[in-house]
Amino acid sequence: MPTALLSVSDKRGITELGRGLRALGWHLLASGGTARALREAELPVTEVTDYTGSPEVLGGRVKTLHPAVHAGILARDSEADFADLERIAARPIDLVAVNLYPFQQTISKPDVTLEEAIEQIDIGGVALIRAAAKNFARVAVLTDPADYTPVLLELRANGEISQATRYHLARKAFNHTSAYDAAIAAYLGGRGADQVECLTLTLYPVSRLRYGENPHQEATLYSYNPGGGPLGGLLLQGKALSYNNLLDLDAAWRAVLSFERPSVCIVKHLSPCGIASAETLRDAFEKALASDPISAFGGVVAVNRAFDAEIAAALGDLFVECIAAPGFSPEALELLARRKQLRLLSLPDTRLEPPYELRSINQGVLMQSLDLGDPASATWQVVTSRDPTAEEWQALRFAWKACQHVKSNAIVFCRGEATVGIGGGQPNRVDCVRIAAQRAGERGRGAVMASDAFFPFPDSVEEAARAGVTAIIAPGGSVRDAEAIAVAEANGIAMVFTGVRHFRH
């Protein structure tokens, strides 16, 4: 009679598995809580403590760590190993169904203590999984309730679990314990570690993408969380998101979350072409679209409020690839349903997680904390004889946030709380000023300008003056700051230095 050891924290499907195994003539061996669940389902089961003759100790911290258990799992299909089992009155264990204490769920609670987290570090379960996975030549290991039914079907059809299935389950089991250990290491490492440590990442596949940036490149979307969706959200409508869609949505989402008032960001090819805030999303959208309506065609839109019917109607006939929002009103969904190809991504969790970003380089990875704006210690300084007006201050504050999301060299022209011209991604800053001025046109007269880094030469300020800019905000810190300030003074431009740079490469 084959034996199954069942010891699960997540009890989903365990009685159905036990019932199916019993119907096939299997003997059930289970630890305390799992044994109780099986008995409540009126299934005959031997409790591990009765099998080993050793009671649980240390409040349940030690219950399955016993030679009769681990030898039964690790025994190979050989006379010598089975003789050893007989000598210690143990039996071969042919299937192990184990999942672990909910460590990840525990540490996700905002008020969890270190002591509570430590108690959710599973020891015996990990040992059982590793033993069974190591011995996949004879033993099947189940760590996911979703695998219970397929395994039962295979047993009913063939009378055994195939080598290929056992191998697949073993790989899945090692991924399971690897992710578990990585979560523990990351949690403990984030509690005041003062040195650089090994970085262990566990990423869960969400979906294969049709292709990457180009059709000849393969691509897959991964999530930091099991069962996670794109950007942590849920695709409500439209065909699957592409690699480029996801990059653009991420850029737009990060940008729009920088603003507190109802705001809209339109992104095309990873570059914002319009950002605006207003009393309503509709007004913000119309201002953002006016910033660069040509580039907005075929772009993505992100908003920081629930997408309502008014902004849905304001889209008009503009072709948009995707919309990201914390939610969508029923009326908006009804209107947008007519656009069959439009992807709608609901992102109710407005946190930016994790608090760092990674970028691949040849034979390595770069890691840095997120740029969430100026640090608390930043001090802005008016460096010209003229202070900005109240209207200019409002536009400067908005422009400073907006330029942080534009590729360096970043230049943003703004009026009120809306961009009117954006230039970025060029090797020199003066070209970016010219591009922003060209996009702004006559709206550049009376606009303010933000630059993500200092002016290496006064030519950028000269270009801004020709475009009609009345106030400028920039980090300062160039050896030629005095020359740039002098040009601003000569043209009646108010200039503010922040002392903070916001490169975005």
C-alpha positions, -999 to 999 in steps of 0.1 A, spaced: 0 0 0 16 33 -11 18 61 16 12 98 13 24 124 38 1 154 40 12 185 60 -2 217 47 -7 252 60 -30 261 31 -58 235 34 -75 242 1 -82 209 -17 -65 187 9 -96 167 18 -103 161 -19 -67 149 -23 -70 126 7 -103 112 -5 -90 106 -40 -58 88 -27 -78 67 -2 -101 56 -31 -70 44 -49 -58 24 -19 -33 48 -4 -24 51 33 -26 86 47 0 100 71 -5 136 83 7 162 108 -16 176 135 -38 203 118 -39 184 85 -48 152 103 -77 169 121 -90 182 87 -89 148 72 -106 132 102 -133 158 101 -139 146 65 -142 111 79 -110 99 63 -88 73 80 -54 89 88 -24 81 109 -10 111 127 27 117 124 32 116 162 16 82 164 37 70 135 70 82 150 62 77 186 75 112 193 51 139 204 52 174 190 75 196 210 83 233 214 48 243 207 47 225 174 81 238 162 93 202 159 69 175 147 80 160 113 118 163 119 122 125 126 143 97 110 111 76 104 97 104 83 127 116 64 142 82 58 108 71 44 109 100 19 146 98 11 148 60 7 158 50 -28 142 21 -47 168 -4 -35 169 -34 -12 195 -18 10 175 13 17 143 -6 23 161 -29 47 172 2 66 136 14 68 125 -20 81 153 -18 107 139 14 122 102 4 117 96 30 90 77 27 58 84 42 23 66 75 17 57 78 -20 40 112 -21 45 144 0 19 172 -1 33 202 18 30 239 17 46 264 41 36 288 68 23 321 53 54 341 58 48 364 28 13 372 39 24 378 74 50 404 66 27 422 42 7 434 72 17 470 81 19 464 118 37 430 119 64 426 145 97 409 140 87 382 165 55 375 145 74 372 113 100 349 128 73 325 140 61 322 104 95 308 91 88 272 83 115 246 91 100 212 89 79 219 58 109 231 39 129 200 50 101 177 38 98 195 4 135 194 -2 138 157 7 109 147 -15 121 169 -44 156 155 -41 142 119 -43 119 127 -73 131 94 -89 106 77 -65 86 103 -47 61 129 -60 61 163 -42 30 186 -42 35 222 -31 6 237 -51 -31 227 -45 -36 233 -83 -16 201 -89 -38 178 -67 -64 171 -94 -39 165 -123 -19 140 -101 -51 122 -91 -62 119 -127 -28 105 -137 -29 80 -108 -64 69 -119 -54 66 -155 -20 49 -151 -18 36 -116 13 56 -110 28 91 -113 52 93 -143 89 102 -140 82 133 -161 55 145 -138 77 138 -107 105 158 -123 82 187 -131 68 187 -95 104 186 -81 114 217 -101 83 235 -89 90 225 -53 126 239 -54 112 271 -69 87 272 -41 113 269 -13 137 293 -32 110 320 -33 102 314 4 139 318 15 143 348 -8 113 365 9 128 358 44 162 371 33 147 402 18 126 409 49 155 405 73 179 424 50 155 453 49 156 458 86 185 481 90 212 461 71 243 483 69 262 465 42 258 454 7 245 418 6 237 392 -20 206 401 -39 182 372 -44 152 377 -67 123 355 -72 100 364 -101 68 347 -110 58 343 -146 26 363 -155 25 356 -193 45 351 -224 44 381 -246 40 380 -283 74 395 -287 98 420 -271 105 455 -284 107 440 -319 91 409 -335 124 390 -336 129 393 -298 113 369 -272 97 383 -241 80 373 -209 63 394 -182 72 385 -146 58 396 -113 74 400 -78 42 383 -64 27 349 -72 -5 354 -92 4 391 -98 -10 409 -128 6 435 -151 20 463 -130 2 446 -101 -32 453 -117 -59 436 -138 -65 439 -175 -102 446 -179 -106 449 -216 -87 446 -249 -60 422 -262 -29 412 -243 -5 439 -234 27 441 -254 63 446 -241 62 482 -253 27 488 -239 40 477 -205 70 500 -206 49 530 -216 22 522 -190 48 520 -163 63 554 -173 29 570 -174 17 555 -141 49 565 -122 45 601 -136 9 606 -128 13 593 -92 37 623 -86 7 646 -85 -20 650 -58 -47 668 -78 -67 650 -106 -39 644 -132 -33 629 -166 -1 617 -182 1 607 -219 32 587 -229 44 577 -264 76 556 -268 85 559 -232 84 597 -232 57 619 -218 41 641 -244 16 658 -221 11 660 -183 -16 681 -166 -35 686 -134 -70 702 -130 -102 701 -110 -115 672 -132 -98 644 -152 -116 657 -183 -100 691 -180 -66 676 -171 -68 653 -202 -77 682 -226 -47 702 -213 -24 672 -215 -35 664 -250 -30 700 -261 6 698 -251 14 676 -281 -17 662 -299 4 647 -327 26 626 -305 -4 616 -284 -18 595 -313 -12 558 -305 0 566 -270 -10 554 -235 -29 574 -209 -26 572 -171 -48 590 -146 -46 591 -108 -84 590 -102 -111 566 -112 -116 570 -150 -151 585 -154 -176 590 -182 -166 626 -188 -129 618 -196 -140 588 -216 -162 610 -238 -133 636 -241 -112 610 -258 -132 617 -289 -117 599 -319 -81 599 -305 -65 565 -310 -52 553 -276 -34 520 -271 -40 517 -233 -55 534 -203 -43 529 -167 -63 541 -138 -70 532 -101 -105 521 -113 -131 527 -140 -167 539 -134 -195 516 -149 -204 544 -173 -169 548 -185 -166 511 -190 -198 511 -211 -184 539 -233 -150 524 -237 -163 489 -245 -170 502 -280 -132 504 -285 -126 467 -288 -88 470 -292 -83 495 -263 -67 479 -233 -80 490 -199 -57 483 -169 -71 487 -134 -45 495 -108 -62 500 -74 -29 497 -55 -13 531 -60 19 522 -42 51 521 -62 67 488 -53 94 477 -47 111 509 -34 141 502 -58 146 497 -95 169 473 -114 185 477 -148 203 450 -167 238 457 -180 263 433 -196 271 406 -170 255 425 -142 226 445 -127 224 480 -114 202 487 -84 191 521 -71 163 535 -49 134 551 -66 135 589 -74 104 600 -55 112 637 -59 132 662 -39 145 649 -5 131 666 25 164 685 30 162 703 -4 161 740 -2 150 761 -32 167 795 -37 157 824 -60 190 835 -76 177 865 -96 167 899 -84 131 892 -94 111 867 -75 86 845 -94 50 857 -93 24 836 -75 12 823 -110 48 815 -119 54 797 -86 24 774 -93 37 766 -128 73 761 -116 63 736 -89 43 716 -115 71 718 -141 97 706 -116 77 674 -109 69 669 -146 105 672 -158 115 644 -134 97 619 -157 112 631 -190 143 614 -204 175 635 -199 184 660 -210 149 670 -198 133 704 -206 96 711 -198 77 743 -206 45 748 -185 17 772 -181 -3 767 -149 -5 730 -142 0 717 -177 29 711 -200 29 730 -232 62 718 -246 85 689 -237 120 682 -250 142 653 -238 164 625 -247 189 646 -267 227 645 -261 228 683 -255 205 704 -234 201 734 -258 185 711 -285 160 700 -259 151 736 -252 146 742 -289 124 711 -292 103 722 -262 100 757 -276 90 744 -310 63 722 -295 50 751 -273 49 777 -301 31 808 -290 22 792 -257 58 794 -248 54 831 -244 46 836 -207 55 799 -199 79 787 -173 107 762 -179 122 734 -159 155 717 -165 164 684 -148 201 693 -144 222 725 -145 229 746 -175 265 738 -187 264 770 -208 241 800 -209 228 791 -244 199 772 -230 187 802 -211 192 823 -242 170 800 -261 144 801 -234 144 839 -235 138 839 -272 109 815 -267 93 839 -243 99 820 -210 94 842 -179 107 819 -151 131 790 -149 137 763 -123 169 741 -124 193 725 -99 221 749 -104 257 738 -96 274 746 -129 307 765 -130 289 788 -154 259 794 -131 268 832 -130 266 834 -168 232 817 -169 219 840 -141 232 870 -159 213 860 -191 181 855 -170 186 889 -153 191 906 -187 158 892 -200 137 898 -168 135 860 -162 130 848 -126 153 819 -118 151 793 -90 178 768 -81 167 736 -62 201 721 -55 187 687 -66 193 669 -99 168 645 -115 185 627 -143 164 600 -160 186 580 -184 
